[in-house]
Amino acid sequence: MSLTLLQIDFPFDGPWGDDMAAAFEGLAHDIASMPGLKWKVWTENRAAGRAGGIYLFDDGANAARYCEMHVARLQGFGVKDIRALDFGVNEALSLIDRAPL
């Protein structure tokens, strides 16, 4: 297994906080069912006007498939300036620092 971390963020005008949680609960359940997803942390930065997430997938192929689908979904909503980065995970060092692998 080769864990892959995926970081996606994009311009976002809100809702934020609890309102975001209520608005996107259904989407969160859909994302939870994605093949190979171990977890997602939802991110939001109201001051910068950006939101997104940090995802951990069981391998690069599942991360790439999800990224392609999610970027296309965002583009379908008219979102531009989408940043998507993927990284391999150094499990040995991450475990020392209590990563939830």
N, C-alpha and C positions, 0 to 999 in steps of 0.2 A: 504494500500500500504506500502511495506517495501522496501525503496530504498536501492540499493546495488551498492557499488563502486567496480569496477574491475580494477586492475592494472596489466598490462602485459608488460614485457620487455624481450629483447633477444639480442644476439650479432648481430651487424649490421656493414657492411663495407661501407655503403653509397648507394645511393647518400644522400646528406644532404641539408637542407635549401630549396631554390627555386627549385633545381633539384629534391629533394625528392617530393615536392608538385606536380611538373609536372609528375613525374613517377607514383605516386600513386593516382592521382585524381580519376581515375575510381574506385579504391578500396575504396576510401573515400565515393563515392556515394553509393557503394554497402553496406558498413558498415552502412551508414545513414538509410538504409531501414530495419535494423535488428529489430525484434519484441522487444518492451520494451526499446529500447535505447533512452535515453533522450538527451545525448550528449557524445562526445568523445573529449579529448584533445590529440593530437599527440605529442609524446615526442621524443627527440633525444639528445644524448650526444656523440658528436664526439670524445672527449678526451677519454672516457671510451669505445667507440665502441659499444654502445647499443642504441636501439630505441624501441619504443612501444607506449603505450597509457594508459590514465586514462579514464575510461568509467563510466557513471552513468546509471544504469538500473532501471526500475520501480519495479523489484522484483528479488529475488535470483534465481528463476527458469530460467528467461530469461538470467540473467548474466551467470549462469552455462552452459546453452545451447550454448551461444555465445562462452564462454571460451573453451569448448570442441571442437567446430568446428574450432575456430581460432588456437588453439594449434595444432590440427591435420593438418591444412593447412600449418602452419609453419614447422612442422615436415616433411611434404611432400616435402618441398623445401630444406630439409636437415638441418634445423636449430636445434641446440641443446642448452642446457642451457637456456631454456625458463622458466622465472619466472612468475607465475600467482598467484595473491593474491586477495581475495575478502573480503570486509568489509561491515557490516551494517552501515547505516548512522544515526547519531543522528541529526534529523532534527531541533529540537529546538535550539541546540547550533550552528548548521551550519547556520541557518537563522540569528542569531545574528551577525555572522561574514560574512554576505553577500554572502553566497553560492548560486549559481544559480540553486536552486532546482525547 
